[in-house]
Amino acid sequence: MAEQLRHFAHLSVLDRVRSEDFSRGGQGNPKIRKVEYRAHGAAMKGQLEGAFSEIDIAREARNLSVEELRALGSIIVLEGEQAAYPLKIESLQRVSPGGKTKPRTPKWLLLSVQPMTDTSPERALVWVADAFRPQFLKIFEDYLEKKTTQASEEKWETPEGNPANRALVANITRIRQAILEDLWQSDGQPPKTGTHWWELWLDPNQPTSATLRTFAEALDLRLLDRSLALNDRVVMWIRATWQQLEVLPFTAVPLAEVRRPEFIDTIEDLGEEEQHEYVGDLAERVTPAPEHAPAVCHLDTGVARTHRLLAGSLNPADLHTVLGTSGFDIQGHGTAMAGLALYGPLDDLLIGTGTVQLHHRLESVRVLPNADEPDTDPQDYGTVTVDAVAQIEATTQRRRVFCMPISTAPDKPGQPTLWSATVDALAVGTDIVRAGDQLQLLSSPDLEAGRLLVVATGNVDSYQPDHRAESDTSAIEDPAHAWNALTVGAHTDLDQIPTDPEYAGWTAMAQRGELSPHSRTSLLFDKRKWPIKPDVCMEGGNVLTDGAQGFEDRHPLLSLRTTGLHNDLALTSANATSAATAQVSRLAALTAAHYPSYWPETIRGLIVHAAEWTEAMQAEFDSAGNRTPKLDLLRRYGWGVPHEDAVLRSSRQSVTLVVQDTFVPFEGTKYEMRRFRLHQLPWPTEVLESLGSQNVSLKVTLSYFIEPAASRRGWRQKYAYPSHLLRFELKAPTDVNEAEFISRLNREAENDEDSTPRSRSSGGEHWVIGPNQRNLGSLHQDVWEGTGQELAACGLIGVYPVGGWWKRNARKDRLDLPIRYSLILSLRSATTDVDLYTPIATELDIPVPIEIDGT
């Protein structure tokens, strides 16, 4: 479906968006500005002569000692006025004819044209050869002295006719000498501090490479050996300060444009001093979040909190350890993950110029030993995790997301372990301790103490040419199979090849949008029983291969830039599922900051709900013949890649509704009374009906936390792993009325309770996954696809419970225990002129939608 601009808060409106249509003007002949030609011509001729004089003075001031660099021409700027009177740029390129023995000589050349903006007029940059200055001046002299009687759409300005060259000169409002900034063609302002690589676009009508090399040698600057010859330009790359390049317009170097280079692999390729300049500049532009803002708490190797980019967001009191005496990172992994969790990948921020307002903070508990400390017994990671959570929660009261970019080899793929059960228990708000090989649950789940834990799937152990087969046979590691965890795998859009000749002939293993070669999957899990993992994917980098057995898995170009350990300004690269998990943790903390009332279950559900399959993933789903292969693809990719904009905002054509509900699912001494919830959706019925046969989609996500039972007794019936399960059903177009829909809900609940394979449910042909596949784990998601007219009749959705060990064990202490869930729905239309948001907001008595600022 077409992507829509997202301006609106989910279910509530903070600001109203205003859209304006782009209107195209007429395509007729450009107009000529009306001026008093004598005064205007004299002024333009005077400005041109003044510009040439100023250029000559500037040349002398530069005092170039190398004869080959002495300028052969001047660069001037011709400024226009407004769009109605464009500059006649076709008059600004002249080359002498030449001959068999005489080469063509440029007289004046149009280097570039900068279109008009809100703050600057249209500008044409023209190089004028010194030898042809008189001829260029003659354009303005003829304007003053000569007339033409050629046909014109307008009346002649004088009895003799119109001034010569009128179409060019009349529309010029100013002439001045050019400076280097006039040649800048990239977005934003050029970086004027520090040493950088620059992309220089040179005019091919003059000596290019040799002249620029002479310039580089004279100033002791680094110039790449290669160049790229295009149809009308030669591109070369030089490393210098902006101040060192400012002399170029006054030299013989035929410079036409300066751009921000795209060939630099990563900022790590720069010298340490320059990296420090970038980091220091960014640190000055950062405003940390308030003290009690939501935080990402890292359970990792600690964090070097003195790093300039981290210090303002990580208080000393929020740095803990369950091992040794210090939570300071000396290994680097935790510091790298903290940078990603706070900022995301740093590249764009480092080269940017704007302020950076943060909305969440950092916390850290070191849970991994240093080299001089005894290794943590893998069987005891559960206790370590509990201790870590207890420490940080006893220190500061704030909303937090736990980031666990660590894992260990799975015991049995998909089956609960002590560590995964610990994660599930912590998530649902249960206090637990370990007693030998047994986990004791000391309290019933506390709805107000729920926690969101974001966990990495773990990385593959080796690389093979068929990286997907390697990933599919590498089961997700412990504790990422935890039911309540938000489990993150890695995909990649990084498929560039390094410019370093050492990697000539190498390729990226994964194509753009595919699973990262680092990532594990859950294809080895029991598909009938264990949750679909990962839930989502995030960028985790790629791996280079020479096509044989050579692999490079840590090249900076195919990794993510983040905070390093070597000093307080250091940068490093991170990749794999750890990096992906840190980025998703950031999204979760942003959601908590943006929507303070959202539960951990809701935030988990919303991130999965906002995920979309990449084009490469979608192509595989589209080619899958039935739902079983689709389930396999879900176990590889999860629900795709969540994008910050979709997590935080709705649009007029894509509306997200969030319901948070609490109820007691079973009542009576033997859990004989079942309760279910029936949600009347605020459906834009008239709008949907007006769409008729046009396609719409409804994505539904049901997210809740279960209380785990960790003992290994088959996990069936009364020994089931989850305390309870929930299901959702949407009223189908074929359900005649509400009573028939409720009757169908009862049948479906009984089938689920008895583990009876369900037949195709009413309206099942509309679901992408289907209830037989989606009802795994404690997060269920599916997409309904059909016409607007069909969906208009589906304004009810039911949520009902299925008994787990609570019911089947007849646990008296759980009898009246309430459960809660989040139901998230997104209604989308591919029709760009339809407004689904406003009628829903009106139905909910929400104020008129207004546009909200980005977070």
PyMOL commands that set and color helices and strands:
alter all, ss='L'
color gray80, all
select helices_A, chain A and resi 37-62+67-69+89-91+130-145+166-169+180-183+209-219+242-245+248-250+267-269+272-285+311-313+316-318+333-343+347-351+378-395+418-428+447-449+467-472+501-503+556-558+576-594+600-609+615-623+627-637+644-648+685-691+717-719+738-753+764-766+771-774+788-791+805-808+812-814+837-843
alter helices_A, ss='H'
color red, helices_A
select strands_A, chain A and resi 73-79+94-95+106-114+123-129+147-148+162-163+174-177+195-202+222-223+228-229+234-241+255-259+286-287+295-300+319-321+356-357+361-366+400-404+432-435+438-441+452-456+486-491+507-508+536-539+544-545+551-552+560-563+571-574+611-612+641-642+654-663+666-667+673-674+677-680+695-703+724-730+779-787+796-803+819-829
alter strands_A, ss='S'
color yellow, strands_A
deselect
rebuild
show_as cartoon
